[in-house]
Amino acid sequence: MQLSLKRQQNALQHAAEQRRILEQDSNPTLPTFQNMLTQRSLPTLRASSIEVIQINVGKLCNQTCTHCHVDAGPDRRESMTRETAEEVLLALSRSQASTLDITGGAPEMNPHFRFLVEQARHQGLRVIDRCNLTILMANGFKDLPEFLAKHGVEVVASLPCYLEDNCDSQRGEGVFARSMDALTRLNELGYGREETGLKLTLVYNPTNTSLPPNQTELEAVYRRELKRRHGVVFSELHTITNLPISRFLNDLLQSGKYEDYMQKLVDAFNPLTVEAVMCRSMVSVDWEGYLYDCDFNQMLAMKLEGDLPTHIRDFNAAALANRLIQTGRHCFGCTAGSGSSCQGAIR
């Protein structure tokens, strides 16, 4: 889908302004991410492989969450075309990547979502759907649980709390109840049950400016409370730190908590997480087909530089697998405490 020139310019200006805020030197105690690596005698961040190709198929979503780093919502019109989807599949067929990770927005709202799933599974790839759960209960999408189960798609579902009020405060009124309905339907189809092989992962992110608690301990609480209160089961829980990007960054600035939050991330820097951050084994593709180190860099419009391919049509696995990774202060969100990635805590 083509956007108006004005809308494209506004998006780029917004990303540039967010980068400026993150990288400004008004706080002399806040190092850059590269400076932190140097201080800790850690090497400059480089990719080591491409195991995952993660695609953001658009910013259209049926929800408007306060923490969303994509700034997704019902009014967004960015959406990956069939041509770009085919270019993604061609790149996958020519790479050693084993996983297609589909995100959005609500990725299921892209008209080519099912085509991508079917073709990727035909290639023998693992497919992940990063789902907000409520889309599975929306009109026009209620057959999605059956489709996902039929094709063995792994569902990674956002659920910031097992308590209704906390969840709805971040994601909107009534979201928790609809999420429980969706989880119940997924369970009925075998999701979250070890014997079926249908993996259901829940994702926790804080509803405030705190860092995530211990992932193993929180998973035990989620497992107990969701089973007791709603009869819901799941495969595992991932904890993800809120990164200071888009709506969450705006909220930090408006509430006067930005500098404190950034200092918290820096103070919690864990050098043991650096080796396993997600950007080292993946490449991110936006709805237009442009390449990035990760979904967070994508939202800040930090494209790959130098002689590297910049678009999926020019995909070169050998060149991308050893690329220098673009970093910024937002990267402290992935290395704080136990670390944070699309696969949950790192340590």
C-alpha positions in Angstrom: 0.0 0.0 0.0 1.4 3.4 -1.0 1.2 6.2 1.6 0.9 9.9 0.8 4.2 11.8 0.5 3.2 13.9 3.5 2.5 10.9 5.7 5.8 9.3 4.7 7.6 12.5 5.6 5.8 12.8 8.9 6.8 9.2 9.8 10.5 9.9 9.0 10.5 13.2 10.9 9.0 11.4 13.9 11.6 8.7 13.8 14.4 11.3 13.4 13.1 13.3 16.4 13.0 10.1 18.5 16.6 9.3 17.6 17.6 12.8 18.4 16.1 12.6 21.9 17.7 9.2 22.6 21.2 10.3 21.4 21.3 13.8 22.8 24.2 14.5 25.3 22.3 16.6 27.8 22.9 14.0 30.5 26.7 13.6 30.8 26.3 10.5 33.0 24.5 8.6 30.3 26.9 6.8 28.0 26.2 5.8 24.4 25.7 2.1 23.9 29.0 1.8 22.0 30.8 3.6 24.8 29.4 1.1 27.3 30.7 -1.8 25.2 34.1 -0.1 25.0 34.2 0.6 28.8 33.4 -3.1 29.5 36.0 -4.3 27.0 33.3 -5.8 24.8 33.6 -6.0 21.0 31.6 -3.9 18.7 28.3 -5.6 18.0 28.1 -7.7 14.9 25.8 -10.3 13.6 26.9 -13.9 13.8 24.2 -15.6 11.6 20.7 -15.3 10.2 18.5 -17.8 11.9 15.4 -15.7 11.8 13.8 -13.4 9.3 11.3 -11.2 11.1 8.9 -9.2 9.0 6.7 -6.4 10.1 3.8 -6.7 7.7 2.2 -3.4 8.7 1.0 -1.0 11.4 -2.7 -1.7 11.1 -4.0 -3.0 14.4 -7.4 -3.5 16.1 -5.8 -2.1 19.4 -4.0 1.0 20.5 -1.7 0.0 23.4 0.0 2.6 25.5 3.4 0.9 25.3 3.5 0.1 21.6 6.8 0.8 20.0 5.3 0.4 16.6 2.7 3.1 17.2 0.2 0.7 15.6 -3.6 1.3 15.6 -6.8 1.1 13.7 -6.0 4.3 11.7 -2.7 3.1 10.3 -2.6 2.1 6.6 1.0 0.8 6.2 0.6 -2.8 4.8 3.0 -5.1 3.1 2.0 -5.9 -0.6 1.8 -9.3 -2.2 4.9 -8.5 -4.3 7.0 -7.7 -1.2 5.6 -10.9 0.6 6.8 -12.9 -2.4 10.2 -11.3 -2.2 10.4 -12.3 1.5 9.6 -15.9 0.6 12.2 -15.9 -2.2 14.9 -14.6 0.3 13.9 -17.3 2.8 14.3 -20.0 0.1 17.8 -18.8 -0.6 18.9 -18.5 3.0 19.8 -20.8 5.9 17.2 -19.1 8.1 14.9 -21.6 9.8 12.2 -19.2 11.1 9.8 -16.7 9.6 8.7 -14.4 12.5 5.6 -12.4 11.5 4.7 -9.2 13.5 2.8 -6.0 13.1 0.5 -4.2 14.1 -1.8 -7.1 14.2 -0.1 -9.1 11.5 -3.2 -11.2 10.8 -4.9 -8.1 9.4 -2.5 -8.0 6.5 -4.4 -9.5 3.5 -1.3 -11.6 2.6 -0.8 -13.1 6.1 -2.3 -16.5 5.3 -0.4 -16.7 2.0 2.9 -16.0 3.9 2.1 -18.7 6.5 1.1 -21.3 3.9 4.1 -20.7 1.7 6.6 -20.6 4.5 5.3 -23.8 6.0 5.5 -25.4 2.6 9.2 -24.5 2.6 9.5 -26.4 5.9 10.1 -23.3 8.0 9.1 -22.6 11.6 6.5 -19.8 11.6 5.8 -17.5 14.5 2.7 -15.3 14.7 3.1 -12.4 17.2 -0.5 -12.1 18.1 -2.4 -9.7 20.3 -5.1 -12.4 21.0 -8.1 -10.1 20.6 -7.8 -10.2 16.8 -8.8 -13.9 17.1 -12.2 -12.9 18.5 -12.8 -10.1 16.0 -15.4 -10.4 13.2 -13.8 -11.6 10.0 -11.0 -13.3 11.9 -12.7 -15.9 14.1 -11.5 -18.8 12.0 -7.9 -17.8 12.6 -7.3 -20.1 15.5 -8.2 -23.1 13.3 -6.0 -21.8 10.5 -3.0 -21.4 12.8 -3.5 -24.8 14.3 -3.9 -26.5 10.9 -0.5 -25.1 9.8 1.3 -25.6 13.1 2.0 -21.9 13.6 3.6 -21.0 16.9 1.5 -18.3 18.6 3.4 -15.7 20.7 0.8 -13.7 22.4 1.0 -10.5 24.4 -0.5 -10.6 27.9 1.1 -8.0 30.1 -0.6 -9.3 33.3 -2.8 -12.1 34.5 -4.9 -9.5 36.3 -7.7 -7.8 34.4 -7.2 -4.2 35.6 -3.5 -4.2 35.0 -3.9 -5.6 31.5 -6.7 -3.3 30.5 -4.8 -0.2 31.8 -2.1 -0.9 29.2 -4.1 -2.4 26.3 -7.6 -0.9 26.6 -10.9 -1.7 28.3 -12.2 -5.2 27.7 -9.0 -6.5 26.2 -8.3 -8.9 29.0 -11.7 -10.6 28.8 -11.4 -11.0 25.0 -7.8 -12.3 25.5 -9.1 -15.0 27.9 -11.7 -16.0 25.3 -9.0 -16.3 22.7 -6.7 -18.3 24.9 -9.5 -20.7 25.8 -10.2 -21.3 22.1 -6.5 -21.9 21.4 -6.4 -24.4 24.3 -9.4 -26.2 22.9 -7.5 -26.6 19.6 -4.5 -28.1 21.5 -2.4 -25.0 21.9 -0.3 -24.9 25.1 -0.5 -28.7 25.5 2.8 -30.5 25.2 1.4 -33.6 23.5 0.0 -31.6 20.5 3.2 -29.8 19.6 1.2 -26.5 19.2 3.3 -24.0 21.1 1.6 -21.1 22.8 4.0 -18.5 24.4 2.7 -15.6 26.5 4.6 -12.3 26.6 4.8 -10.1 29.7 6.0 -6.5 29.6 5.8 -4.1 32.5 2.8 -1.9 32.8 5.0 0.9 34.3 8.7 1.9 34.3 10.0 -1.1 36.2 12.2 -3.8 34.7 10.7 -7.3 34.2 11.0 -9.6 37.2 12.7 -13.0 37.0 11.2 -14.8 34.0 11.1 -18.3 35.6 9.5 -17.1 38.8 6.9 -15.0 36.9 6.1 -17.9 34.6 5.2 -20.0 37.6 2.8 -17.3 38.9 1.2 -16.9 35.4 0.8 -20.6 35.1 -0.8 -21.0 38.5 -3.1 -17.9 38.3 -4.3 -18.4 34.7 -5.1 -22.1 35.4 -6.9 -21.3 38.7 -8.8 -18.3 37.5 -9.6 -19.1 33.9 -8.6 -22.8 33.2 -5.9 -21.5 30.7 -2.7 -23.3 30.0 0.3 -22.2 27.9 3.8 -23.5 26.9 6.1 -20.8 28.3 6.3 -17.1 29.2 8.7 -14.5 27.8 9.5 -11.3 29.6 10.3 -8.2 27.5 11.5 -4.8 28.7 9.6 -1.7 27.5 12.0 0.1 25.1 12.0 3.9 25.0 10.5 4.2 21.5 7.4 5.7 20.1 4.4 5.9 22.5 6.3 4.6 25.5 9.0 7.3 24.9 6.4 10.0 24.6 4.8 8.8 27.8 8.2 8.9 29.6 8.8 12.5 28.4 5.3 13.7 29.3 5.5 12.2 32.8 9.0 13.5 33.4 10.4 10.0 33.9 12.6 9.7 30.8 16.0 10.4 32.3 15.3 8.2 35.3 14.2 5.4 33.1 17.2 5.6 30.9 19.5 5.8 33.9 17.8 2.6 35.2 18.5 0.8 32.0 22.1 1.9 32.0 22.6 1.0 35.6 21.2 -2.5 35.0 23.5 -3.1 32.0 24.5 -6.8 32.0 27.5 -7.6 29.9 26.6 -11.3 29.8 23.5 -10.5 27.7 25.4 -8.9 24.8 26.5 -12.1 23.1 22.9 -13.3 22.8 20.9 -10.2 21.8 18.4 -11.0 19.1 19.9 -8.8 16.4 23.0 -11.0 16.2 21.0 -13.9 14.7 18.2 -12.2 12.7 17.3 -9.5 10.2 14.2 -7.4 10.3 12.1 -6.5 7.3 9.6 -3.6 7.2 6.3 -3.5 5.3 8.0 -2.0 2.3 10.8 -4.6 2.3 13.6 -2.5 3.7 16.1 -4.2 6.0 17.1 -3.4 9.6 19.0 -5.1 12.4 15.9 -5.4 14.5 12.3 -4.3 14.9 13.3 -1.5 17.3 15.9 -0.1 14.8 13.1 -0.3 12.2 10.8 2.0 14.2 13.7 4.5 14.5 14.3 4.3 10.7 17.9 3.1 11.4 18.5 1.3 8.1 21.5 -0.9 7.3 24.4 1.1 6.0 27.6 0.7 4.0 27.7 -1.8 1.2 25.1 -4.0 2.7 21.9 -4.8 0.8 19.1 -2.5 2.1 16.0 -4.2 0.6 14.7 -7.7 0.7 14.9 -8.0 -3.1 18.7 -7.7 -2.8 18.9 -10.1 0.1 22.4 -11.6 0.5 22.7 -13.9 3.5 26.5 -14.1 3.4 26.9 -10.3 3.6 24.2 -9.8 6.2 25.3 -12.7 8.5 28.5 -10.8 9.5 27.2 -7.2 9.4 28.1 -4.4 11.8 24.9 -3.7 13.9 23.6 -0.2 14.3 23.3 0.7 17.9 21.8 3.5 20.0 20.8 4.2 23.6 17.5 2.2 23.1 19.7 -0.9 23.0 20.2 -0.6 26.7 16.6 -2.0 26.9 17.8 -5.3 25.5 20.8 -5.6 27.9 19.3 -4.5 31.2 19.1 -7.1 34.0 18.4 -10.5 32.5 18.2 -9.0 29.1 15.3 -8.8 26.7 14.7 -10.2 23.2 11.9 -11.6 21.0 12.7 -14.9 22.7 12.4 -13.4 26.2 15.0 -13.1 28.9 18.5 -13.8 27.7 20.2 -14.8 31.0 
